[in-house]
């Protein structure tokens, strides 16, 4: 299908990127790119239900279609679960699309792409290959009409942007625009969020090797004092780690269990975010908050924030940064505020 010919009426475009948090976030700049070239385009998105609140922050996404495989697979024998799955596919197929983009490259996202309806001549476009270390499943290509090859070391943000650009006939050469709202002084703050500027430690991650040593966080916190440090957590183990840090820092506060929407709010309002390679750190960077990204056991090239001078990336796979490096980066970012 010729995108220019399709532009005689608004294009209907579906993005399929269901998980994880960081991957969904890194897909957001596709929306701004498409809207910049085709301002009237209707852009819909299939995403895991837990991340709907993040995608909803982008006003250029028309319809969000929640996907709940993580929950459904626990109760496939129940009639209500089967009814939800049927309703999902009914919603998915209610619209005919000019383009369907699967930028995850898994069998499950390929099946979603395969079930989506396209107009005559419509295209289903996905990845011809995965990036280094990704969970790409080559079988997903059977659902494509077009497979876009990319260098295996293409940045996580650039991958989706380049797939859409190749299909729609433009060049994705502007800084990444996540389409997220700016912080407003009129925003309502929850009770757990201090009124004064605060730092947040995104210290938790599922893989222990990606973590920064507790003594490093503590030494950093003493250098940041008296600035309040907020400590979120997502599991009992992370809560215990947060409590350990707080016990050694007079200016640190362990937060209550946060919803995804509140966790995004935490990142959005931070005067300084410091975190390991995890979704919430990348969300702070996407909001263009002053952010120090710490890499210890994952390749920096894959996800480092590179769209703002307010983001400093330190360390790399197997070479975590020193406390002095992080302190210096944090102080330089605070000086910019």
C-alpha positions in Angstrom: 0.0 0.0 0.0 1.2 3.5 -0.9 1.2 5.6 2.3 0.8 8.8 0.3 -2.2 7.4 -1.5 -3.7 6.3 1.8 -3.2 9.8 3.2 -6.1 11.0 1.0 -8.1 9.9 4.1 -6.8 9.6 7.6 -4.6 6.5 7.9 -5.7 3.9 10.5 -2.6 2.4 12.2 -2.3 -0.2 14.9 0.8 -0.6 17.0 1.4 -4.0 18.7 3.8 -3.8 21.6 2.4 -5.5 24.7 5.3 -5.6 27.2 7.5 -5.1 29.1 7.4 -1.7 30.8 10.6 -0.4 29.3 9.8 -1.9 25.9 6.4 -0.2 25.8 8.0 3.1 26.8 10.6 2.8 24.1 7.9 2.3 21.5 6.2 5.6 22.3 8.3 7.8 19.9 6.8 5.9 17.0 3.6 7.8 17.7 5.1 11.2 17.4 7.0 10.3 14.3 3.9 9.0 12.5 1.8 12.0 13.7 4.5 14.4 12.5 4.3 12.9 9.0 0.6 12.1 9.0 -1.1 14.5 11.4 -4.6 13.1 10.8 -3.6 9.5 11.3 -5.6 7.4 13.8 -3.2 5.5 16.0 -4.4 2.6 18.1 -2.3 0.4 20.4 -2.5 -3.2 21.8 -0.7 -3.3 25.2 -0.7 -5.5 28.3 -3.3 -4.2 30.7 -0.8 -3.2 33.3 0.8 -0.7 31.1 -2.4 1.0 29.8 -1.9 4.0 32.1 1.5 4.7 30.6 0.3 4.6 27.0 -2.8 6.7 27.9 -0.5 9.6 28.8 0.3 10.0 25.1 -2.7 12.1 23.7 -2.0 11.0 20.1 -3.0 7.4 20.8 -6.7 7.2 19.9 -7.7 3.8 21.2 -5.9 1.5 23.6 -6.8 -2.2 23.4 -5.8 -3.9 26.7 -4.3 -7.4 26.4 -4.3 -9.5 29.5 -2.4 -12.7 28.7 -0.5 -12.6 32.0 -3.8 -12.8 33.8 -5.7 -14.9 31.3 -3.2 -17.8 31.3 -3.9 -18.4 35.0 -7.6 -19.0 34.4 -8.1 -20.3 30.9 -10.7 -22.8 32.1 -13.1 -20.2 33.4 -15.9 -19.0 31.2 -15.4 -15.3 32.1 -11.8 -15.6 31.0 -12.8 -17.1 27.7 -15.4 -14.3 27.3 -12.7 -11.7 27.9 -10.5 -13.2 25.3 -13.3 -13.3 22.8 -14.1 -9.7 23.6 -10.5 -8.7 23.1 -10.4 -10.2 19.6 -13.8 -8.6 18.8 -12.4 -5.2 19.7 -9.2 -5.9 17.8 -11.1 -6.8 14.6 -13.6 -4.0 14.9 -11.4 -1.6 12.9 -9.7 -2.2 9.5 -6.2 -0.8 9.5 -3.9 0.5 6.7 -0.8 -0.5 8.7 -0.3 -2.9 11.6 3.2 -2.7 13.2 4.5 -5.5 15.5 7.7 -4.2 17.0 8.1 -6.9 19.6 8.7 -9.9 17.3 7.2 -12.6 19.4 4.8 -15.4 18.5 2.1 -13.9 20.7 2.4 -10.5 19.1 2.5 -12.1 15.7 -0.8 -13.8 16.4 -2.3 -10.5 17.4 -1.0 -9.0 14.2 -2.4 -11.9 12.3 -5.9 -11.5 13.8 -6.0 -7.7 13.1 -8.0 -6.7 9.9 -6.5 -4.6 7.2 -8.0 -2.8 4.3 -7.4 -4.0 0.8 -3.7 -3.5 0.2 -3.0 -2.9 3.9 0.3 -3.9 5.3 1.4 -5.9 8.3 5.0 -4.8 9.1 7.4 -6.3 11.6 11.0 -7.0 12.4 13.0 -9.3 10.1 15.5 -10.0 13.0 16.0 -9.4 16.7 18.6 -7.4 18.5 21.5 -8.9 20.4 20.2 -10.7 23.5 16.5 -10.2 22.7 13.8 -12.8 22.9 12.9 -12.4 19.2 11.0 -15.4 17.7 11.6 -15.8 14.0 8.2 -17.6 13.6 6.5 -14.3 14.1 7.4 -13.4 10.5 4.8 -15.7 9.1 2.2 -13.0 10.0 4.1 -10.2 8.2 3.5 -8.8 4.7 6.8 -6.8 5.2 9.7 -7.6 7.4 12.2 -4.8 8.1 15.8 -5.8 8.7 17.8 -3.8 11.3 21.3 -3.9 12.7 21.3 -6.2 15.7 22.8 -3.4 17.7 20.1 -0.8 16.9 19.0 1.1 20.0 15.7 0.0 21.6 14.0 3.4 20.8 15.3 3.5 17.3 14.0 0.0 16.3 10.3 0.8 16.3 11.0 4.2 14.8 13.0 2.8 11.9 10.4 0.1 11.2 7.6 2.6 10.9 9.8 5.0 8.8 10.7 2.2 6.4 7.1 1.3 5.9 5.7 4.9 5.7 8.4 6.5 3.7 10.1 9.0 5.9 13.4 9.3 7.9 13.4 9.1 11.7 16.2 11.6 12.3 14.8 13.8 15.0 15.4 13.4 18.8 13.0 10.9 20.3 9.7 12.4 21.4 7.8 10.3 23.8 4.7 12.5 23.7 4.5 12.6 27.5 3.0 15.6 29.4 5.2 18.2 31.0 5.3 18.6 34.7 2.9 21.3 35.9 3.0 23.2 39.2 -0.8 22.7 39.3 -0.6 18.9 39.3 -2.2 17.3 42.3 0.4 15.4 44.4 -0.5 12.3 46.4 0.2 12.3 50.2 3.4 10.3 49.9 5.0 12.8 47.5 6.9 15.7 49.3 6.2 19.3 48.2 10.0 20.1 48.0 12.3 18.8 45.3 13.2 15.1 45.8 15.5 12.5 44.4 14.2 9.0 43.7 16.3 5.8 43.7 15.1 3.2 41.2 17.3 0.6 42.9 15.2 -2.5 42.3 15.3 -4.9 39.3 14.5 -8.5 38.7 18.0 -9.5 37.9 20.4 -9.1 40.8 23.4 -8.7 38.5 21.9 -5.4 37.2 21.8 -3.9 40.7 24.2 -1.4 42.2 25.7 -2.3 45.6 23.7 -1.1 48.6 26.8 0.6 50.1 27.0 2.6 46.9 23.4 3.9 47.3 24.1 4.8 50.9 27.3 6.7 50.1 25.5 8.5 47.3 22.6 9.4 49.6 24.9 11.0 52.2 26.3 13.2 49.4 22.8 14.3 48.3 21.6 15.2 51.9 19.5 16.9 52.9 17.6 16.3 49.7 14.8 13.8 50.4 15.3 10.4 48.7 12.2 8.4 47.9 12.5 4.6 47.7 9.9 2.7 45.7 9.7 -1.1 45.5 7.8 -3.7 43.6 8.2 -6.9 45.6 8.8 -8.0 49.2 12.5 -8.4 48.4 12.8 -4.9 47.0 10.9 -3.5 50.0 13.4 -5.2 52.3 16.2 -3.7 50.2 14.6 -0.2 50.4 14.2 -0.5 54.2 17.9 -1.5 54.5 18.9 1.7 52.6 16.5 3.9 54.5 17.9 2.7 57.8 21.3 4.1 56.9 20.1 7.4 55.4 18.4 10.1 57.5 16.9 11.7 54.3 15.4 8.5 52.7 11.8 7.4 52.8 10.4 4.0 51.8 7.2 4.6 49.8 4.0 2.6 50.1 3.2 0.1 47.4 2.5 2.1 44.2 0.3 1.5 41.3 1.8 1.8 37.8 0.1 5.2 37.4 1.6 6.4 40.7 5.0 5.0 39.8 4.9 7.0 36.6 3.9 10.1 38.6 6.9 9.5 40.9 9.3 9.5 38.0 7.5 12.5 36.3 8.0 14.8 39.3 11.5 13.8 40.4 14.0 16.6 40.6 16.6 13.9 40.2 16.2 10.2 39.3 19.0 7.7 39.8 18.4 4.2 38.7 19.6 0.9 37.3 18.6 -0.3 33.9 14.9 -0.8 34.6 11.6 0.5 33.2 11.0 3.3 35.8 14.5 4.8 35.3 13.8 4.9 31.5 10.4 6.6 32.2 12.1 9.3 34.2 14.5 9.8 31.2 11.5 9.9 28.8 9.9 12.7 30.9 13.3 14.5 30.4 13.8 14.6 34.2 17.4 14.9 35.4 18.3 11.2 35.3 21.4 9.2 36.0 21.2 5.7 34.4 23.4 3.1 36.0 24.5 0.1 33.9 26.1 -2.9 35.6 25.2 -6.0 33.7 23.4 -4.9 30.6 24.7 -3.3 27.4 24.4 0.5 27.6 24.0 0.9 23.8 20.7 -0.9 23.9 18.6 1.5 26.1 20.7 4.5 27.2 18.9 7.8 27.2 20.3 9.9 24.3 17.7 12.5 23.6 18.4 15.1 26.3 21.4 16.7 28.0 19.6 16.0 31.3 20.3 12.3 31.0 23.7 10.9 32.0 24.5 7.2 31.3 27.2 5.6 33.4 28.8 2.1 33.4 28.3 -0.8 31.0 27.9 -4.5 31.0 30.4 -5.8 33.6 31.7 -2.4 34.5 29.3 -0.6 37.0 30.2 3.1 37.7 31.9 4.2 40.9 30.1 6.2 43.6 32.3 9.2 42.7 31.1 9.0 39.1 27.4 8.9 40.1 27.9 11.7 42.6 29.5 13.9 40.0 26.8 13.2 37.5 24.0 13.9 40.0 25.6 17.2 41.1 26.0 18.4 37.6 22.4 17.6 36.8 21.1 19.4 39.9 23.2 22.4 38.9 21.3 22.6 35.6 17.9 22.8 37.4 
